[in-house]
Amino acid sequence: MQIQQALALHTQLAHQSESAALDIELMLCALLDKPRSYLFTWPDKVLPEPVVTQLNRMIQRRLKGEPVAHILGTRGFWDFDLDVSPHTLIPRPDTECLVEHALTLALPSSARVADLGTGSGAIALALGWERPEWEVVASDYIADAAALAERNRSKLQLDNVRVLQGSWFEPHVGTYDLIVSNPPYIDPDDPHLTQGDVRFEPLSALVADNKGMADIELISDQARAFLRPGGFLLFEHGYDQGDMSRTLLTELGYEKVETLRDYGNNERVTFGQWLKS
């Protein structure tokens, strides 16, 4: 089988995936350990039989709905690749919007930052990657998630990032200039939970009570005791939770409350500044 013939196999996935062609390209790149440009530079190259066999196995897994990130064991985020597992959310491009805005905030050069519910470590590691002078403390309640984040931290050799295990603020000590989180925010009754990649992700990282707002409310309330005067709280939420999030932060006493839109122009990240001592 030639590379161009392998790429044509995306038609098998067309009914299962909206990104069928990209799925096949990513699988081939992983199997060949080559960039995507290689596939189109050498379309006539014949694939070794073991690669064809593994590709067919991957396609069968994808046909069952398994996310490509789980099949490959990695997902690109920011400027690096992260190991992923069924114990955490798969990092998504829209979460990069949170990272981008965090990097624009007026923070001390040696800011102390907390990332709550870090999962694979995506947010914490992106911030630590861009700001080596920051001290970033990431935490997750799930032991397997914390272990995964630590593995990713070690691979990236980010000594300015620490990973702790514990629920929300439980393992944290001291105060922070910035607190970030991508908490569970999906309503348990949301029909999307039975569709697409989320079927293979842990419900504990997806759903929250009170129409998806329970964990956001807890974090926003408790963050006030962990923020230094002038510090910021920044969190991701559902596309329809911007108004509720702004109201929540305002009622809790945060100032300069705003909501940012993601790459699809949906309200996705809300932040506020804590100015009280």
Disulfide bonds with the S-S distance in Angstrom:
none
